[in-house]
């Protein structure tokens, strides 16, 4: 699989989500206190991401 979401626990014990494409981390989220919150973040990205606008601040 070329792309995937990963949930992992950081050194502070918080759950984080990272999105990988070809084993390269494209982005990572803030820390969440529960795994279910991290899973909700993934679902929100999947649901809302396709319609998100692109903002060019250059």
C-alpha positions as CSV (number, residue, x, y, z in Angstrom):
1,X,0.0,0.0,0.0
2,X,1.5,3.3,-1.1
3,X,-0.4,5.4,1.5
4,X,-1.7,4.9,5.0
5,X,-2.7,6.6,8.3
6,X,-0.8,5.5,11.4
7,X,-1.8,5.9,15.0
8,X,1.1,5.9,17.5
9,X,1.8,6.9,21.0
10,X,4.4,9.7,21.5
11,X,7.0,10.0,24.3
12,X,4.5,12.0,26.4
13,X,1.9,9.2,26.1
14,X,-0.4,11.0,23.7
15,X,-1.9,9.4,20.6
16,X,-0.9,11.0,17.3
17,X,-1.8,10.4,13.7
18,X,0.6,10.5,10.8
19,X,-0.1,10.1,7.2
20,X,2.5,8.3,5.2
21,X,2.9,8.1,1.4
22,X,5.6,5.6,0.2
23,X,6.9,5.4,3.7
24,X,7.5,9.2,3.9
25,X,5.6,11.1,6.6
26,X,3.5,13.8,4.8
27,X,1.8,15.2,7.9
28,X,1.2,14.5,11.6
29,X,-1.5,15.7,13.9
30,X,-1.5,17.2,17.4
31,X,-1.5,14.8,20.4
32,X,-4.7,13.4,21.7
33,X,-5.4,12.0,25.1
34,X,-7.4,9.0,23.8
35,X,-7.0,6.6,20.9
36,X,-10.7,7.2,19.9
37,X,-9.9,10.9,19.5
38,X,-7.1,10.1,17.1
39,X,-9.4,7.8,15.2
40,X,-12.0,10.6,15.0
41,X,-9.3,12.9,13.5
42,X,-8.6,10.3,10.8
43,X,-12.3,10.1,9.9
44,X,-12.6,13.9,9.9
45,X,-9.7,14.2,7.5
46,X,-11.2,11.5,5.2
47,X,-14.6,13.2,5.3
48,X,-13.6,16.9,5.0
49,X,-10.2,16.7,3.2
50,X,-11.4,16.2,-0.4
51,X,-13.3,19.5,-0.3
52,X,-10.7,21.5,1.6
53,X,-9.5,24.6,-0.3
54,X,-5.9,25.2,-1.1
55,X,-4.5,28.4,0.3
56,X,-1.4,29.9,-1.2
57,X,0.3,32.2,1.3
58,X,3.5,32.9,-0.7
